Amino acid sequence: MDCLNNIVTLGLCPDAGESTSGFTLLDADGISIKNLAEIADDSNIKGVDLAMNKKSLSIKQFYNDFIASLQANKVMTNQSEEVYKASEFVTNANNGVSNESRGVTLHRVRHKGNLISIQLLFD
């Protein structure tokens, strides 16, 4: 949700950074430092705190609505299977002339009757 936090900024401290959209809350009609200070209540002593709390609430509402919309359209919003790192390719090592094992070797086993078996030998 950090990327959502930077779409619109307040435009002054503590949220004075540059927004990704180029918009700030203080650019909106009817929003100024004076108006924010006048509508502040007991829980938000300063108007800046009120604006930051409302911004946080709006981001949470947008995030929840966005996830619900994705799930309604059958888009997977989280990875259901855990990915395990099983190997690492070392591209700068040359094993072409070494005596090391190079994987699984299949050897044919002569069969008797109708049953066939394959014997796996690991070098």
N, CA, C and O atoms as a GROMACS GRO file, in nm:
protein
  492
    1MET      N    1   0.082  -0.120   0.000
    1MET     CA    2   0.000   0.000   0.000
    1MET      C    3   0.086   0.126   0.000
    1MET      O    4   0.033   0.237  -0.004
    2ASP      N    5   0.217   0.110   0.005
    2ASP     CA    6   0.302   0.227   0.002
    2ASP      C    7   0.290   0.303  -0.129
    2ASP      O    8   0.299   0.426  -0.132
    3CYS      N    9   0.269   0.230  -0.239
    3CYS     CA   10   0.257   0.299  -0.367
    3CYS      C   11   0.128   0.380  -0.372
    3CYS      O   12   0.125   0.483  -0.440
    4LEU      N   13   0.023   0.338  -0.304
    4LEU     CA   14  -0.102   0.415  -0.301
    4LEU      C   15  -0.086   0.543  -0.218
    4LEU      O   16  -0.155   0.642  -0.243
    5ASN      N   17   0.002   0.539  -0.122
    5ASN     CA   18   0.021   0.652  -0.033
    5ASN      C   19   0.080   0.773  -0.105
    5ASN      O   20   0.068   0.886  -0.056
    6ASN      N   21   0.145   0.751  -0.219
    6ASN     CA   22   0.210   0.860  -0.290
    6ASN      C   23   0.133   0.910  -0.412
    6ASN      O   24   0.184   0.994  -0.485
    7ILE      N   25   0.012   0.860  -0.435
    7ILE     CA   26  -0.065   0.906  -0.551
    7ILE      C   27  -0.099   1.053  -0.535
    7ILE      O   28  -0.079   1.132  -0.627
    8VAL      N   29  -0.150   1.091  -0.419
    8VAL     CA   30  -0.180   1.231  -0.389
    8VAL      C   31  -0.118   1.262  -0.254
    8VAL      O   32  -0.133   1.184  -0.159
    9THR      N   33  -0.047   1.373  -0.245
    9THR     CA   34   0.012   1.414  -0.118
    9THR      C   35  -0.060   1.536  -0.065
    9THR      O   36  -0.137   1.600  -0.137
   10LEU      N   37  -0.034   1.569   0.061
   10LEU     CA   38  -0.097   1.686   0.122
   10LEU      C   39  -0.042   1.815   0.063
   10LEU      O   40  -0.118   1.909   0.040
   11GLY      N   41   0.084   1.820   0.040
   11GLY     CA   42   0.143   1.939  -0.018
   11GLY      C   43   0.224   2.021   0.081
   11GLY      O   44   0.286   2.120   0.043
   12LEU      N   45   0.224   1.981   0.206
   12LEU     CA   46   0.308   2.043   0.307
   12LEU      C   47   0.342   1.939   0.412
   12LEU      O   48   0.290   1.828   0.411
   13CYS      N   49   0.430   1.976   0.503
   13CYS     CA   50   0.479   1.883   0.604
   13CYS      C   51   0.363   1.822   0.682
   13CYS      O   52   0.271   1.896   0.715
   14PRO      N   53   0.359   1.697   0.712
   14PRO     CA   54   0.457   1.590   0.702
   14PRO      C   55   0.448   1.514   0.571
   14PRO      O   56   0.522   1.417   0.552
   15ASP      N   57   0.362   1.553   0.480
   15ASP     CA   58   0.341   1.482   0.354
   15ASP      C   59   0.375   1.576   0.239
   15ASP      O   60   0.291   1.602   0.152
   16ALA      N   61   0.497   1.626   0.238
   16ALA     CA   62   0.535   1.728   0.141
   16ALA      C   63   0.606   1.671   0.020
   16ALA      O   64   0.647   1.747  -0.068
   17GLY      N   65   0.622   1.540   0.012
   17GLY     CA   66   0.692   1.480  -0.101
   17GLY      C   67   0.615   1.498  -0.231
   17GLY      O   68   0.500   1.540  -0.231
   18GLU      N   69   0.681   1.464  -0.339
   18GLU     CA   70   0.617   1.476  -0.470
   18GLU      C   71   0.523   1.359  -0.493
   18GLU      O   72   0.558   1.245  -0.465
   19SER      N   73   0.403   1.387  -0.542
   19SER     CA   74   0.306   1.281  -0.568
   19SER      C   75   0.329   1.224  -0.708
   19SER      O   76   0.380   1.292  -0.796
   20THR      N   77   0.290   1.099  -0.725
   20THR     CA   78   0.308   1.035  -0.855
   20THR      C   79   0.210   1.089  -0.958
   20THR      O   80   0.237   1.085  -1.078
   21SER      N   81   0.095   1.140  -0.913
   21SER     CA   82  -0.003   1.196  -1.005
   21SER      C   83   0.022   1.344  -1.034
   21SER      O   84  -0.028   1.398  -1.133
   22GLY      N   85   0.099   1.409  -0.949
   22GLY     CA   86   0.123   1.552  -0.964
   22GLY      C   87   0.023   1.638  -0.889
   22GLY      O   88   0.033   1.760  -0.893
   23PHE      N   89  -0.073   1.576  -0.820
   23PHE     CA   90  -0.176   1.650  -0.747
   23PHE      C   91  -0.145   1.651  -0.597
   23PHE      O   92  -0.086   1.557  -0.544
   24THR      N   93  -0.186   1.758  -0.532
   24THR     CA   94  -0.180   1.766  -0.386
   24THR      C   95  -0.319   1.800  -0.334
   24THR      O   96  -0.402   1.852  -0.409
   25LEU      N   97  -0.344   1.771  -0.206
   25LEU     CA   98  -0.475   1.803  -0.149
   25LEU      C   99  -0.498   1.953  -0.144
   25LEU      O  100  -0.612   2.000  -0.156
   26LEU      N  101  -0.392   2.029  -0.126
   26LEU     CA  102  -0.408   2.174  -0.118
   26LEU      C  103  -0.440   2.235  -0.255
   26LEU      O  104  -0.482   2.351  -0.261
   27ASP      N  105  -0.422   2.160  -0.364
   27ASP     CA  106  -0.460   2.208  -0.497
   27ASP      C  107  -0.611   2.198  -0.520
   27ASP      O  108  -0.664   2.264  -0.609
   28ALA      N  109  -0.680   2.116  -0.440
   28ALA     CA  110  -0.824   2.096  -0.459
   28ALA      C  111  -0.901   2.221  -0.417
   28ALA      O  112  -0.860   2.294  -0.327
   29ASP      N  113  -1.014   2.244  -0.485
   29ASP     CA  114  -1.098   2.360  -0.453
   29ASP      C  115  -1.154   2.348  -0.311
   29ASP      O  116  -1.203   2.242  -0.272
   30GLY      N  117  -1.147   2.455  -0.237
   30GLY     CA  118  -1.204   2.460  -0.104
   30GLY      C  119  -1.115   2.406   0.006
   30GLY      O  120  -1.152   2.413   0.124
   31ILE      N  121  -0.999   2.353  -0.028
   31ILE     CA  122  -0.909   2.302   0.075
   31ILE      C  123  -0.791   2.398   0.088
   31ILE      O  124  -0.717   2.422  -0.007
   32SER      N  125  -0.776   2.450   0.208
   32SER     CA  126  -0.661   2.535   0.240
   32SER      C  127  -0.622   2.505   0.384
   32SER      O  128  -0.693   2.435   0.455
   33ILE      N  129  -0.508   2.557   0.425
   33ILE     CA  130  -0.463   2.534   0.562
   33ILE      C  131  -0.563   2.593   0.661
   33ILE      O  132  -0.589   2.535   0.766
   34LYS      N  133  -0.619   2.709   0.626
   34LYS     CA  134  -0.716   2.774   0.714
   34LYS      C  135  -0.844   2.692   0.726
   34LYS      O  136  -0.896   2.673   0.836
   35ASN      N  137  -0.895   2.642   0.612
   35ASN     CA  138  -1.017   2.561   0.615
   35ASN      C  139  -0.996   2.431   0.692
   35ASN      O  140  -1.084   2.387   0.765
   36LEU      N  141  -0.879   2.369   0.675
   36LEU     CA  142  -0.850   2.246   0.750
   36LEU      C  143  -0.846   2.274   0.899
   36LEU      O  144  -0.894   2.194   0.979
   37ALA      N  145  -0.788   2.388   0.938
   37ALA     CA  146  -0.779   2.423   1.080
   37ALA      C  147  -0.918   2.450   1.138
   37ALA      O  148  -0.942   2.419   1.254
   38GLU      N  149  -1.009   2.506   1.058
   38GLU     CA  150  -1.143   2.538   1.108
   38GLU      C  151  -1.229   2.414   1.127
   38GLU      O  152  -1.316   2.413   1.214
   39ILE      N  153  -1.207   2.309   1.048
   39ILE     CA  154  -1.291   2.190   1.061
   39ILE      C  155  -1.228   2.084   1.151
   39ILE      O  156  -1.286   1.976   1.168
   40ALA      N  157  -1.112   2.112   1.209
   40ALA     CA  158  -1.049   2.016   1.302
   40ALA      C  159  -1.138   2.000   1.424
   40ALA      O  160  -1.203   2.095   1.468
   41ASP      N  161  -1.140   1.879   1.480
   41ASP     CA  162  -1.223   1.850   1.597
   41ASP      C  163  -1.135   1.811   1.715
   41ASP      O  164  -1.015   1.834   1.714
   42ASP      N  165  -1.197   1.751   1.818
   42ASP     CA  166  -1.123   1.717   1.939
   42ASP      C  167  -1.018   1.608   1.916
   42ASP      O  168  -0.911   1.611   1.975
   43SER      N  169  -1.050   1.511   1.830
   43SER     CA  170  -0.954   1.403   1.807
   43SER      C  171  -0.841   1.445   1.713
   43SER      O  172  -0.732   1.389   1.719
   44ASN      N  173  -0.866   1.543   1.628
   44ASN     CA  174  -0.764   1.596   1.539
   44ASN      C  175  -0.745   1.744   1.573
   44ASN      O  176  -0.819   1.829   1.523
   45ILE      N  177  -0.648   1.773   1.657
   45ILE     CA  178  -0.629   1.909   1.705
   45ILE      C  179  -0.590   2.002   1.591
   45ILE      O  180  -0.636   2.116   1.585
   46LYS      N  181  -0.504   1.954   1.501
   46LYS     CA  182  -0.459   2.036   1.390
   46LYS      C  183  -0.529   1.992   1.261
   46LYS      O  184  -0.566   1.876   1.246
   47GLY      N  185  -0.546   2.084   1.171
   47GLY     CA  186  -0.609   2.053   1.043
   47GLY      C  187  -0.525   1.960   0.958
   47GLY      O  188  -0.579   1.881   0.881
   48VAL      N  189  -0.394   1.969   0.971
   48VAL     CA  190  -0.304   1.881   0.896
   48VAL      C  191  -0.323   1.736   0.942
   48VAL      O  192  -0.324   1.645   0.859
   49ASP      N  193  -0.339   1.714   1.072
   49ASP     CA  194  -0.364   1.580   1.124
   49ASP      C  195  -0.496   1.525   1.072
   49ASP      O  196  -0.507   1.407   1.038
   50LEU      N  197  -0.596   1.611   1.066
   50LEU     CA  198  -0.727   1.570   1.012
   50LEU      C  199  -0.713   1.528   0.867
   50LEU      O  200  -0.766   1.424   0.828
   51ALA      N  201  -0.642   1.606   0.786
   51ALA     CA  202  -0.624   1.572   0.644
   51ALA      C  203  -0.548   1.441   0.627
   51ALA      O  204  -0.584   1.360   0.541
   52MET      N  205  -0.446   1.419   0.708
   52MET     CA  206  -0.369   1.295   0.697
   52MET      C  207  -0.451   1.174   0.740
   52MET      O  208  -0.440   1.067   0.679
   53ASN      N  209  -0.535   1.189   0.843
   53ASN     CA  210  -0.622   1.079   0.885
   53ASN      C  211  -0.725   1.046   0.777
   53ASN      O  212  -0.752   0.929   0.751
   54LYS      N  213  -0.781   1.148   0.714
   54LYS     CA  214  -0.880   1.126   0.607
   54LYS      C  215  -0.813   1.066   0.483
   54LYS      O  216  -0.874   0.985   0.414
   55LYS      N  217  -0.690   1.105   0.455
   55LYS     CA  218  -0.616   1.046   0.344
   55LYS      C  219  -0.592   0.898   0.369
   55LYS      O  220  -0.610   0.815   0.280
   56SER      N  221  -0.551   0.863   0.491
   56SER     CA  222  -0.528   0.724   0.528
   56SER      C  223  -0.656   0.642   0.516
   56SER      O  224  -0.653   0.529   0.467
   57LEU      N  225  -0.768   0.697   0.562
   57LEU     CA  226  -0.897   0.629   0.550
   57LEU      C  227  -0.936   0.608   0.405
   57LEU      O  228  -0.986   0.502   0.368
   58SER      N  229  -0.914   0.708   0.322
   58SER     CA  230  -0.948   0.698   0.179
   58SER      C  231  -0.865   0.592   0.109
   58SER      O  232  -0.916   0.519   0.024
   59ILE      N  233  -0.737   0.582   0.144
   59ILE     CA  234  -0.651   0.480   0.084
   59ILE      C  235  -0.697   0.341   0.123
   59ILE      O  236  -0.700   0.251   0.039
   60LYS      N  237  -0.734   0.322   0.249
   60LYS     CA  238  -0.784   0.190   0.293
   60LYS      C  239  -0.914   0.153   0.222
   60LYS      O  240  -0.931   0.038   0.181
   61GLN      N  241  -1.006   0.250   0.206
   61GLN     CA  242  -1.132   0.222   0.137
   61GLN      C  243  -1.107   0.188  -0.010
   61GLN      O  244  -1.167   0.095  -0.064
   62PHE      N  245  -1.018   0.263  -0.075
   62PHE     CA  246  -0.986   0.234  -0.215
   62PHE      C  247  -0.924   0.097  -0.229
   62PHE      O  248  -0.961   0.021  -0.319
   63TYR      N  249  -0.830   0.062  -0.141
   63TYR     CA  250  -0.762  -0.067  -0.147
   63TYR      C  251  -0.863  -0.182  -0.131
   63TYR      O  252  -0.859  -0.279  -0.206
   64ASN      N  253  -0.952  -0.171  -0.033
   64ASN     CA  254  -1.053  -0.275  -0.011
   64ASN      C  255  -1.148  -0.288  -0.130
   64ASN      O  256  -1.181  -0.399  -0.170
   65ASP      N  257  -1.191  -0.177  -0.186
   65ASP     CA  258  -1.280  -0.180  -0.302
   65ASP      C  259  -1.210  -0.238  -0.424
   65ASP      O  260  -1.270  -0.312  -0.502
   66PHE      N  261  -1.082  -0.204  -0.441
   66PHE     CA  262  -1.005  -0.254  -0.555
   66PHE      C  263  -0.987  -0.406  -0.546
   66PHE      O  264  -1.004  -0.476  -0.645
   67ILE      N  265  -0.952  -0.456  -0.427
   67ILE     CA  266  -0.935  -0.601  -0.408
   67ILE      C  267  -1.068  -0.673  -0.429
   67ILE      O  268  -1.071  -0.780  -0.490
   68ALA      N  269  -1.178  -0.616  -0.379
   68ALA     CA  270  -1.310  -0.677  -0.397
   68ALA      C  271  -1.347  -0.682  -0.545
   68ALA      O  272  -1.405  -0.781  -0.591
   69SER      N  273  -1.315  -0.578  -0.619
   69SER     CA  274  -1.345  -0.575  -0.762
   69SER      C  275  -1.263  -0.679  -0.838
   69SER      O  276  -1.315  -0.745  -0.928
   70LEU      N  277  -1.136  -0.694  -0.802
   70LEU     CA  278  -1.054  -0.796  -0.866
   70LEU      C  279  -1.107  -0.936  -0.837
   70LEU      O  280  -1.113  -1.020  -0.927
   71GLN      N  281  -1.145  -0.962  -0.712
   71GLN     CA  282  -1.196  -1.093  -0.676
   71GLN      C  283  -1.331  -1.121  -0.743
   71GLN      O  284  -1.360  -1.235  -0.779
   72ALA      N  285  -1.413  -1.018  -0.759
   72ALA     CA  286  -1.542  -1.036  -0.827
   72ALA      C  287  -1.522  -1.071  -0.975
   72ALA      O  288  -1.605  -1.140  -1.034
   73ASN      N  289  -1.413  -1.025  -1.033
   73ASN     CA  290  -1.383  -1.054  -1.173
   73ASN      C  291  -1.290  -1.174  -1.188
   73ASN      O  292  -1.229  -1.194  -1.293
   74LYS      N  293  -1.279  -1.254  -1.082
   74LYS     CA  294  -1.203  -1.379  -1.080
   74LYS      C  295  -1.056  -1.357  -1.113
   74LYS      O  296  -0.996  -1.435  -1.186
   75VAL      N  297  -0.999  -1.251  -1.059
   75VAL     CA  298  -0.855  -1.224  -1.070
   75VAL      C  299  -0.793  -1.261  -0.937
   75VAL      O  300  -0.839  -1.216  -0.832
   76MET      N  301  -0.688  -1.342  -0.941
   76MET     CA  302  -0.623  -1.385  -0.819
   76MET      C  303  -0.545  -1.268  -0.759
   76MET      O  304  -0.458  -1.211  -0.824
   77THR      N  305  -0.576  -1.234  -0.635
   77THR     CA  306  -0.514  -1.119  -0.571
   77THR      C  307  -0.396  -1.157  -0.483
   77THR      O  308  -0.319  -1.070  -0.442
   78ASN      N  309  -0.380  -1.285  -0.454
   78ASN     CA  310  -0.263  -1.330  -0.380
   78ASN      C  311  -0.221  -1.465  -0.433
   78ASN      O  312  -0.301  -1.537  -0.492
   79GLN      N  313  -0.097  -1.498  -0.414
   79GLN     CA  314  -0.044  -1.623  -0.465
   79GLN      C  315  -0.079  -1.734  -0.369
   79GLN      O  316  -0.043  -1.730  -0.252
   80SER      N  317  -0.150  -1.835  -0.420
   80SER     CA  318  -0.198  -1.940  -0.332
   80SER      C  319  -0.095  -2.050  -0.310
   80SER      O  320  -0.102  -2.120  -0.209
   81GLU      N  321   0.001  -2.067  -0.401
   81GLU     CA  322   0.104  -2.169  -0.385
   81GLU      C  323   0.237  -2.102  -0.355
   81GLU      O  324   0.276  -2.006  -0.422
   82GLU      N  325   0.304  -2.153  -0.256
   82GLU     CA  326   0.432  -2.097  -0.219
   82GLU      C  327   0.539  -2.141  -0.318
   82GLU      O  328   0.540  -2.257  -0.360
   83VAL      N  329   0.626  -2.052  -0.356
   83VAL     CA  330   0.733  -2.082  -0.450
   83VAL      C  331   0.859  -2.116  -0.371
   83VAL      O  332   0.902  -2.040  -0.284
   84TYR      N  333   0.917  -2.230  -0.403
   84TYR     CA  334   1.037  -2.274  -0.335
   84TYR      C  335   1.156  -2.263  -0.432
   84TYR      O  336   1.147  -2.305  -0.547
   85LYS      N  337   1.263  -2.207  -0.383
   85LYS     CA  338   1.385  -2.198  -0.464
   85LYS      C  339   1.453  -2.334  -0.457
   85LYS      O  340   1.501  -2.374  -0.351
   86ALA      N  341   1.459  -2.405  -0.570
   86ALA     CA  342   1.509  -2.541  -0.570
   86ALA      C  343   1.649  -2.553  -0.629
   86ALA      O  344   1.720  -2.649  -0.598
   87SER      N  345   1.690  -2.459  -0.712
   87SER     CA  346   1.821  -2.472  -0.772
   87SER      C  347   1.874  -2.336  -0.810
   87SER      O  348   1.802  -2.236  -0.811
   88GLU      N  349   2.001  -2.335  -0.840
   88GLU     CA  350   2.067  -2.212  -0.882
   88GLU      C  351   2.160  -2.247  -0.997
   88GLU      O  352   2.243  -2.337  -0.984
   89PHE      N  353   2.148  -2.176  -1.108
   89PHE     CA  354   2.234  -2.200  -1.223
   89PHE      C  355   2.359  -2.113  -1.211
   89PHE      O  356   2.350  -1.991  -1.196
   90VAL      N  357   2.473  -2.177  -1.217
   90VAL     CA  358   2.600  -2.104  -1.215
   90VAL      C  359   2.649  -2.101  -1.359
   90VAL      O  360   2.699  -2.201  -1.410
   91THR      N  361   2.635  -1.988  -1.422
   91THR     CA  362   2.666  -1.979  -1.565
   91THR      C  363   2.813  -1.955  -1.592
   91THR      O  364   2.858  -1.975  -1.705
   92ASN      N  365   2.888  -1.912  -1.494
   92ASN     CA  366   3.029  -1.884  -1.520
   92ASN      C  367   3.120  -2.002  -1.487
   92ASN      O  368   3.242  -1.989  -1.497
   93ALA      N  369   3.065  -2.116  -1.448
   93ALA     CA  370   3.146  -2.235  -1.418
   93ALA      C  371   3.138  -2.331  -1.536
   93ALA      O  372   3.028  -2.356  -1.588
   94ASN      N  373   3.250  -2.386  -1.579
   94ASN     CA  374   3.256  -2.479  -1.691
   94ASN      C  375   3.271  -2.620  -1.636
   94ASN      O  376   3.375  -2.655  -1.580
   95ASN      N  377   3.168  -2.702  -1.653
   95ASN     CA  378   3.172  -2.842  -1.607
   95ASN      C  379   3.184  -2.938  -1.725
   95ASN      O  380   3.161  -3.058  -1.709
   96GLY      N  381   3.218  -2.888  -1.841
   96GLY     CA  382   3.223  -2.972  -1.959
   96GLY      C  383   3.331  -3.077  -1.957
   96GLY      O  384   3.315  -3.181  -2.020
   97VAL      N  385   3.441  -3.055  -1.887
   97VAL     CA  386   3.552  -3.149  -1.885
   97VAL      C  387   3.573  -3.211  -1.748
   97VAL      O  388   3.680  -3.266  -1.721
   98SER      N  389   3.475  -3.203  -1.661
   98SER     CA  390   3.492  -3.258  -1.526
   98SER      C  391   3.436  -3.398  -1.516
   98SER      O  392   3.364  -3.444  -1.605
   99ASN      N  393   3.468  -3.466  -1.407
   99ASN     CA  394   3.418  -3.601  -1.382
   99ASN      C  395   3.294  -3.600  -1.294
   99ASN      O  396   3.254  -3.705  -1.244
  100GLU      N  397   3.234  -3.486  -1.274
  100GLU     CA  398   3.117  -3.477  -1.187
  100GLU      C  399   2.993  -3.537  -1.254
  100GLU      O  400   2.988  -3.554  -1.375
  101SER      N  401   2.894  -3.570  -1.171
  101SER     CA  402   2.769  -3.624  -1.222
  101SER      C  403   2.697  -3.522  -1.307
  101SER      O  404   2.705  -3.401  -1.281
  102ARG      N  405   2.628  -3.569  -1.408
  102ARG     CA  406   2.557  -3.479  -1.497
  102ARG      C  407   2.408  -3.512  -1.502
  102ARG      O  408   2.346  -3.496  -1.608
  103GLY      N  409   2.351  -3.558  -1.396
  103GLY     CA  410   2.208  -3.583  -1.394
  103GLY      C  411   2.176  -3.731  -1.381
  103GLY      O  412   2.259  -3.808  -1.332
  104VAL      N  413   2.058  -3.770  -1.424
  104VAL     CA  414   2.009  -3.907  -1.410
  104VAL      C  415   2.045  -3.984  -1.537
  104VAL      O  416   2.027  -3.934  -1.648
  105THR      N  417   2.095  -4.104  -1.520
  105THR     CA  418   2.126  -4.191  -1.634
  105THR      C  419   2.027  -4.307  -1.634
  105THR      O  420   2.011  -4.374  -1.532
  106LEU      N  421   1.963  -4.331  -1.746
  106LEU     CA  422   1.868  -4.442  -1.759
  106LEU      C  423   1.940  -4.560  -1.825
  106LEU      O  424   2.003  -4.544  -1.930
  107HIS      N  425   1.930  -4.677  -1.763
  107HIS     CA  426   1.988  -4.800  -1.819
  107HIS      C  427   1.875  -4.898  -1.844
  107HIS      O  428   1.790  -4.921  -1.757
  108ARG      N  429   1.874  -4.955  -1.962
  108ARG     CA  430   1.770  -5.050  -1.996
  108ARG      C  431   1.797  -5.182  -1.924
  108ARG      O  432   1.910  -5.230  -1.918
  109VAL      N  433   1.692  -5.238  -1.869
  109VAL     CA  434   1.701  -5.366  -1.800
  109VAL      C  435   1.628  -5.469  -1.885
  109VAL      O  436   1.513  -5.450  -1.924
  110ARG      N  437   1.697  -5.578  -1.913
  110ARG     CA  438   1.634  -5.685  -1.991
  110ARG      C  439   1.517  -5.741  -1.913
  110ARG      O  440   1.531  -5.774  -1.795
  111HIS      N  441   1.404  -5.752  -1.976
  111HIS     CA  442   1.285  -5.794  -1.904
  111HIS      C  443   1.252  -5.940  -1.935
  111HIS      O  444   1.286  -5.993  -2.041
  112LYS      N  445   1.186  -5.999  -1.842
  112LYS     CA  446   1.139  -6.136  -1.856
  112LYS      C  447   0.988  -6.130  -1.844
  112LYS      O  448   0.936  -6.076  -1.747
  113GLY      N  449   0.920  -6.184  -1.938
  113GLY     CA  450   0.774  -6.183  -1.934
  113GLY      C  451   0.718  -6.052  -1.985
  113GLY      O  452   0.779  -5.986  -2.069
  114ASN      N  453   0.600  -6.014  -1.933
  114ASN     CA  454   0.530  -5.895  -1.982
  114ASN      C  455   0.558  -5.770  -1.901
  114ASN      O  456   0.518  -5.660  -1.941
  115LEU      N  457   0.626  -5.783  -1.786
  115LEU     CA  458   0.653  -5.666  -1.703
  115LEU      C  459   0.783  -5.599  -1.747
  115LEU      O  460   0.883  -5.666  -1.775
  116ILE      N  461   0.780  -5.466  -1.752
  116ILE     CA  462   0.899  -5.391  -1.789
  116ILE      C  463   0.932  -5.298  -1.674
  116ILE      O  464   0.844  -5.233  -1.618
  117SER      N  465   1.062  -5.291  -1.638
  117SER     CA  466   1.104  -5.200  -1.533
  117SER      C  467   1.224  -5.120  -1.584
  117SER      O  468   1.299  -5.166  -1.669
  118ILE      N  469   1.240  -5.003  -1.531
  118ILE     CA  470   1.353  -4.917  -1.564
  118ILE      C  471   1.432  -4.895  -1.437
  118ILE      O  472   1.376  -4.861  -1.333
  119GLN      N  473   1.559  -4.914  -1.445
  119GLN     CA  474   1.646  -4.897  -1.329
  119GLN      C  475   1.716  -4.763  -1.340
  119GLN      O  476   1.778  -4.733  -1.441
  120LEU      N  477   1.705  -4.682  -1.237
  120LEU     CA  478   1.768  -4.551  -1.234
  120LEU      C  479   1.898  -4.561  -1.155
  120LEU      O  480   1.898  -4.604  -1.040
  121LEU      N  481   2.006  -4.521  -1.217
  121LEU     CA  482   2.135  -4.519  -1.150
  121LEU      C  483   2.183  -4.376  -1.143
  121LEU      O  484   2.183  -4.307  -1.245
  122PHE      N  485   2.223  -4.332  -1.028
  122PHE     CA  486   2.277  -4.197  -1.011
  122PHE      C  487   2.428  -4.208  -1.008
  122PHE      O  488   2.485  -4.282  -0.928
  123ASP      N  489   2.493  -4.134  -1.095
  123ASP     CA  490   2.640  -4.136  -1.099
  123ASP      C  491   2.696  -4.070  -0.976
  123ASP      O  492   2.818  -4.062  -0.961
   0.00000   0.00000   0.00000
